[in-house]
């Protein structure tokens, strides 16, 4: 659960702070893309091996 708290909740807090500060651009990169399993856009939950990777994928999709 710690990965969900840090990755997902932390990303939500960051997005809220950015909106409050009227910052609308963010360069986002995720360590899931560095796992060596192909292009990040081709990742899906069936390829992920642990909760950390799954929480990163959720954030990637939310960042859109």
C-alpha positions as CSV (number, residue, x, y, z in Angstrom):
1,X,0.0,0.0,0.0
2,X,3.0,2.3,0.5
3,X,3.5,2.6,-3.2
4,X,-0.1,3.6,-3.8
5,X,0.2,6.3,-1.1
6,X,3.4,7.7,-2.5
7,X,2.8,7.4,-6.2
8,X,-0.9,7.9,-6.6
9,X,-1.8,10.1,-3.6
10,X,1.4,12.1,-4.2
11,X,0.6,12.7,-7.8
12,X,-2.9,13.9,-6.9
13,X,-1.5,16.3,-4.4
14,X,1.0,17.6,-7.0
15,X,-1.8,18.1,-9.5
16,X,-3.9,20.0,-7.0
17,X,-0.9,22.2,-6.1
18,X,-0.2,22.8,-9.8
19,X,-3.8,23.9,-10.4
20,X,-3.7,26.2,-7.5
21,X,-0.5,27.8,-8.7
22,X,-1.9,27.9,-12.3
23,X,0.8,25.7,-13.6
24,X,-0.6,23.7,-16.5
25,X,2.5,22.0,-18.0
26,X,4.4,19.1,-16.6
27,X,7.0,16.9,-18.1
28,X,6.2,13.4,-16.8
29,X,8.3,10.3,-16.9
30,X,7.7,7.1,-15.1
31,X,10.2,4.4,-14.0
32,X,7.8,1.8,-15.4
33,X,9.0,2.8,-18.8
34,X,12.5,1.8,-17.7
35,X,11.7,-1.8,-16.9
36,X,12.9,-3.1,-20.3
37,X,9.6,-4.6,-21.3
38,X,9.1,-2.4,-24.4
39,X,7.6,1.0,-25.0
40,X,5.8,2.4,-22.0
41,X,2.5,2.8,-24.0
42,X,2.5,-0.9,-24.6
43,X,2.5,-1.8,-20.9
44,X,-0.6,-3.2,-19.3
45,X,-1.4,-4.6,-15.9
46,X,-0.8,-8.1,-17.1
47,X,2.9,-7.4,-17.7
48,X,3.5,-5.8,-14.3
49,X,5.2,-7.9,-11.6
50,X,4.6,-5.9,-8.4
51,X,2.5,-3.2,-6.7
52,X,5.0,-0.5,-7.4
53,X,4.9,-1.0,-11.1
54,X,1.1,-1.1,-11.0
55,X,0.8,2.1,-9.1
56,X,3.2,3.8,-11.6
57,X,1.0,2.6,-14.5
58,X,-2.1,4.1,-12.8
59,X,-0.3,7.5,-12.5
60,X,0.9,7.3,-16.1
61,X,-2.7,6.8,-17.3
62,X,-4.0,9.6,-15.0
63,X,-1.3,12.0,-16.4
64,X,-2.5,11.1,-19.8
